[in-house]
Structure formats: C-alpha cells, structure tokens
C-alpha cells in the first residue's frame, strides 16, 4: 500500500513520461514529414529543430522510463527497511 506522497509522485512520473512519449513521436514524425509538422505548428518546428529535439529527449525518456518501471520495487525496498 502506497502512502500519499508515493501515489502523487507515481502520477507525476506517469504524466511526464506520457508527455515525453508524445513529444518523441511528434519530433520523430517531424524528421520524416517536416512539411506537415511545419504547417501544423505554424512554422514553429522545422526539420533541424525536430532532429535536435528528438536527440535531446532520449536521456530524459530513459530516466523517466526506468523510474516508471522500478518505482514499485524501490519503494518496497525503502519502505520495508524503514519499518
């Protein structure tokens, strides 16, 4: 059973991971279909920016994916040792 702060933290991690997945998908699509993304974002995201964004998102994506996967085991390990 989670305490209140752990549930809140897990939700925050899930929301950030979802936003990273969406941004990763949009930037990847922006690399392959640059004209479409440029038109949809009114020129805000072009091909070089999509490529730079796609490369920059890999580290945060891996960190939050690992946090998402290992949150429960780490929580159990920490909580059981403190009892």
C-alpha positions in Angstrom: 0.0 0.0 0.0 1.3 3.4 -1.0 1.5 6.4 1.2 0.0 9.6 -0.2 3.3 11.2 -1.4 4.2 8.0 -3.3 0.9 7.9 -5.2 1.4 11.6 -6.1 5.0 11.0 -7.2 4.0 8.0 -9.3 1.3 10.0 -11.0 3.7 12.9 -11.8 6.2 10.3 -13.3 3.5 8.8 -15.4 2.3 12.2 -16.7 5.9 13.3 -17.6 6.6 10.0 -19.3 3.4 10.4 -21.4 4.4 13.9 -22.4 7.9 12.7 -23.3 6.4 9.9 -25.5 4.1 12.3 -27.3 7.0 14.8 -27.9 9.3 12.0 -29.0 6.6 10.8 -31.5 5.9 14.3 -32.8 9.6 15.1 -33.2 10.2 11.8 -35.0 7.3 12.5 -37.3 8.7 16.0 -37.8 12.0 14.5 -39.0 10.3 12.3 -41.6 7.4 14.6 -42.6 8.9 18.0 -42.0 6.5 19.9 -44.2 3.4 18.6 -42.4 4.7 19.3 -38.9 5.9 22.7 -40.0 2.4 23.5 -41.4 0.7 22.1 -38.3 2.8 24.1 -35.9 2.7 27.3 -38.0 6.4 27.2 -38.7 7.4 26.7 -35.0 9.0 23.3 -35.5 11.1 22.7 -38.6 13.2 19.7 -39.6 16.5 20.7 -37.9 14.6 21.6 -34.7 12.7 18.3 -34.8 16.0 16.4 -35.2 17.6 18.3 -32.3 14.5 17.8 -30.1 14.4 14.1 -30.9 18.1 13.7 -30.0 17.7 15.7 -26.8 14.7 13.7 -25.5 16.4 10.3 -25.3 18.1 10.8 -21.9 15.0 12.2 -20.1 12.9 9.5 -21.7 15.2 6.7 -20.5 15.4 8.2 -17.0 11.6 8.5 -16.6 11.0 5.1 -18.2 13.4 3.5 -15.6 11.7 5.4 -12.8 8.3 4.2 -14.0 9.5 0.6 -14.2 11.4 0.5 -10.9 9.3 2.7 -8.7 7.4 -0.1 -7.0 10.5 -2.2 -6.2 12.5 0.8 -5.0 9.5 1.9 -2.9 9.1 -1.5 -1.4 12.8 -1.8 -0.6 12.9 1.6 1.0 9.7 1.3 2.9 10.4 -2.2 4.3 13.9 -1.2 5.5 12.4 1.8 7.4 9.8 -0.2 9.3 
